């Protein structure tokens, strides 16, 4: 007799199976229309996640509802590994995002960001040329700076605007450069300006495809966004971790039921 825990593990994994289909479909759709590095970068993880959820849920359904102890054992093993990895990632996310915060600028409504304020691990990720090329592609595709330019603000409106970390770091030169404001993404250098000890001042370009995308402040702005997002993800992970532990516990009960059923009603009786 299939017990309550077997039915519950089946229902839970049917739900996961249904959820995996749109995730996998989204990955395949994105792969067909991907034209930028940003879209291509997202394609692989989405497809991998969809396939993983699909296979694991199938193993859970067959193992729980069809009383297949081998598949259910494999399912529980994968779930255990997933719980351990998720726990480690959650702790890691809190640790690497512990440092770093925007600095208030006098007379400005926005903050500015310094790359050196963030953890070494995060700094190395954005300083890697291959990684930064993909991130920069995403920023350009997202038209973050273009949307800022379209606001057509006056100087007074601009300095009182609450810019996002990415807009502050990537779409304008640092305040310390003392460039002259023309519009949100176009600044002129003061008369007699030659070069600056601040590397970002020399990196800034009025070319709308360049701006400050290669500035240290832009990388710091991206890390500020990552820090905020990872904090939120870590909280969601804790909730998901509790859910996985509950599913794992139910799966253990189902596995024990399967073993008891197998022992009570062996499929193959040995000859006397």
Buried (B, 14 or more C-beta within 10 A) or exposed (E): EBBEBBBBBBEBBBEBBEBBEEBBEBBEEBBEEBEEBBBBBBBEEBBEBBBBBBBBBBBBBBBBBEBBBEBBBBBBEBBBEBBEEBBEBBEEBBEBBEBBEBEEBEEBEBBBBBBEBBBEEBBEBBEEEEEBEBBBBBBBEEEBBEEBBEEEBEEEEBBEBEBBBBBBBBBBBBBBBEBEBEBBBBBEBEEEEEEBEBBBBBBBBBEEEBBBBBBBBBBBBBBBBBBEEBEEBBEEBEEBBEEBBEBBEBBBBBBBBBBEBEEEEEEEEEEE
